[in-house]
């Protein structure tokens, strides 16, 4: 029978894309991991990994075996979750992926509060806009913008935020105020998004919904920078009304095309349907939702 520890270390090497990184992530010496994986290959009578001085890749049988290792790991975690649920004891590790556009300061405060309440939970928080694989990359939770596509994921709605179009008085004085969505094609836009985001905004709701294009001036994944560039007269932007609440009140930013309300953006906490909902996942999502359940918290979330 293959050694279970060797199987889990093999999966760690694949996930980390190398023995050195796996050693850093697990705290186990590289030589021990290498020896365990070699012993596993010997037990199975097959080569799982192709190694050379620079690269490490899975063989065909190694890729199949890795999927079984992941399934076994999930079953082990589900068994641990059952015990945790029975004992009402919140512990273990949580690996969480969060979009870069979220305020890192606010997330840091949230995690500090969470760890004070649940000192036996170890957090691994990664800010990324990449499309992470929850199972393949070992994430327990991913915070994502909706709508979501994959049927292999369970999505829990955490909150919504209302976007609006804003510009500075200086920009509008110099360039005019668009009276219709179509007139945005003649205006500069500051796009909040990733490298995959196109210069298109969805305006209106229901049967009145339309997709409008604009002349992209800048694309950036930070709402703080977008707001600053808009205030400096570089163009129009779509931001959460909670992010620019103070600027709207002071008049340094002006809402435009308000007769074309935009559908709320939905933010979800996502976890794999292949895993039983562990206590620490459930508790973290509950905490996240409650922490940002009011408008004042939402004001600082997307920074």
Secondary structure, DSSP 8 states (H G I E B T S, - for coil): ---HHHHHHHHHHHHHTSHHHHHHHH---HHHHHHHHHHHHHHHTS--EEE-SS-EEE-HHHHHHHHHHHHHHHHHHHHHHHHHHHHT---EEEEEEE-TTB-HHHHHHHHHHHHHH-TTEEEEEEE--S---TTTTT-SEEEEES----TTEEEEEEEEE-EEEEE-HHHHHHH---SSGGGGGGSEEEEES-TT--SEEEES-GGG-EEEE-EEEEEES-HHHHHHHHHTTS-EEEEETTTTHHHHHHTSSEEE-TTS----EEEEEEEETTS---HHHHHHHHHHHHHT-SHHHHHHHB-
